[in-house]
Amino acid sequence: METLRYNYAQRLLHWLIALLVLGLLAVGSLLGTLGFDGLKDLVGLEMTNQLYGYHKTFGILLLTLMILRLALKRLFRSPAYQPPLTGLERAGSLTVHTFVYVALILMPVLGWLGTATGGFPVQFFNLTLPGLVPENKELSKILFQLHAIVGWVILVLILIHVSAAVYHWRIKRDGVMKRMSLF
């Protein structure tokens, strides 16, 4: 009998990544809006450094979890939709999910490279990871601009994804939400 749900590891990973992304977007928008000096004036130097450190750490964690998520996606088939989606729904789902995966891998990579080219440490908890690229302040500015743009793209994709989920859950009531629900 074919299962109509993702396995528990995939479902748990989905929701962990969702929470992580929401937190990263919130903190990232704060960092991007206020900048280092503005944030330092608001909450002090120690808290500002902690927020930057946490943002870097959880960004690297996001990259790691997305790589794991891709590996699980390759190992386990996606459950069938029951009832099947329309052609337009399948195309929309595939498009949005593909862009989400690409953006959620690209975002931390751009952050890592922007941090390294800016001459800042790439932190993962108490470890300093290799920068991978030489310092280049101009390139750093460009990478962080791209990092911000991808953040906005992720926000739009989340809104589309959540809207489609609510549509299937509350309007169509077709069981699509059960595929990824934890319980």
N, C-alpha and C positions, 0 to 999 in steps of 0.2 A: 504494500500500500504506500502510495506516495504521500509524503508529508506536505502539509499546507502552511508550515511555519519554518522560519529560519531556525537553525539550532540555537541552543541557549547561549553559547559563547558569542555567536554573531549578534544576537539580540542585545545581550549585555554590552558588548562593544559599541553597538549603535548608540545606545543611550548614554554611555560614558563619554563617547566622543561628542554627542550633542551637548551635554552639560559643559564639557571642556571648551567647546567652540563658543558657546554663549558667554562663558566667563572670559575667554581670551578676547572676544570682540568687545565686551564691555570695558575691560582694562585697556585694551589697545586703543579704543576710541578716546579714553581718558588721556592716555599717554600722547596720542597724536594731536588731540585738541589743545591740551595745556603745554605740551613739551616738557622737557626736563626742568627748566627754570620755573615755569608756571606751576608745575606739580610740587616742586620743592618749596615754593612760596606758600602753597596751600597746606601741605601735610608735613613738611620738613624733609631734610636730606635723607635721614635714615629710612623713613617710609617710602620715599621716592626710589631709593636704591633697591629696597625690597620689592616694590611693585615691578620695576624693570627686571629684577632677577627672577621673580615668579613668572612674569610674562615669557621670558626666555625659556625657563624650565618647562613650563606647561606647553609652550610651542614645540619644543623638542619631543615632549611626551606625545603631543598630538601627531607629529610626524611618525613616531614609532608605532603608535596605535593604528594609524592609517596604513602603514606597511603591513602590520599584522592583519588588518581588516582585508586588505587586498589578497594576502596569502590565503585567508580563510575562504574568501570568495572564489579563489581558484580551486581550492580543495573540495568545497561543497557546492552542489548545485543550488540555485535559487529555487524556492518552492513555487509550484504552479499557482497561478491566480485561479481561484474558483469562486464565482464564475470568471471566465476569461475576460480580460480587458478588451476594449475596442481597439482598433488599429491606432487611432489618434491618442488614446490613453497610453498604449504601449510605447509609442514614439515619444510622447511627452515624458513619460517615466524614464525611459532610457536616456534621453537627452539631459534631463535635470540631474539624474544620478551620475552620469558621466562627468558633467561639469562640476558637481559637488566633489567627487573623488579627485579630479584634477586640481581644483581650487584648494582643497584641504591638504594636498601634498605640496602644491606650489607655495602656499602662504608661509608655512614654516621654513621652507627652503629659502625663500626671499628674505625672511627675517634673519636667518642664520647668516646668509651672505651679506646682507646689509649691515649687520652687527660687526661681522669680521672686517669688512672693507672700511667701516667707520673707525676701526681701531679699538673696538670694545670687546670685552671677553664674552665668549659664547658659553653661557652657564647652563648646567643641568644639575640641579640641586647644588651640592657642594663641589662639583667637578667643573673644571674649565675644559671645554671641548676644543679641538683644533679649529682654527678659523677657516682653514681650507683655501683661502685666497688672501693675497697681500692687501695691505691697507691702501685705500683709494677713496678719499673723502667725496669726490664728485660722483663716483660710481655708487657709493653708499647712499647719497641723496636720491639717486634714481631708483635704486633698489627699494628704499623705504617708501618712495612714492608708489611704486608698483605694489608693494606690500599693502599699502593703504587702499589702493584701487581694488585689489583682490579681496580685501576685507569687505568692501561695499558689495562686490559681486557675490560673496558668500552670504551676506545679509539678504540680498534679493533672492538668491537660490533657496535660502531657508524659508523665506516667506512663501515662495511658490510651493516648496515641498510640504510645508505645514498646511497651506491652503488645500492642496490636493488630498492630504491625509484627512483633514476635517471633512472635505467633500465626500470621500469614500466612507468615512465613519458615520457622519450624521445625515447625509442626504441619500447616497446610494445604498448604504448599509450592506455592502457586499463582502465583508470579511477581510478586506485588504489590510486593515489595521491589525488584525489578529496575527498576520504574518510576522510583525516586528514587535508586538507587545511582549512585555516581560512575563506576564502571568496569564 
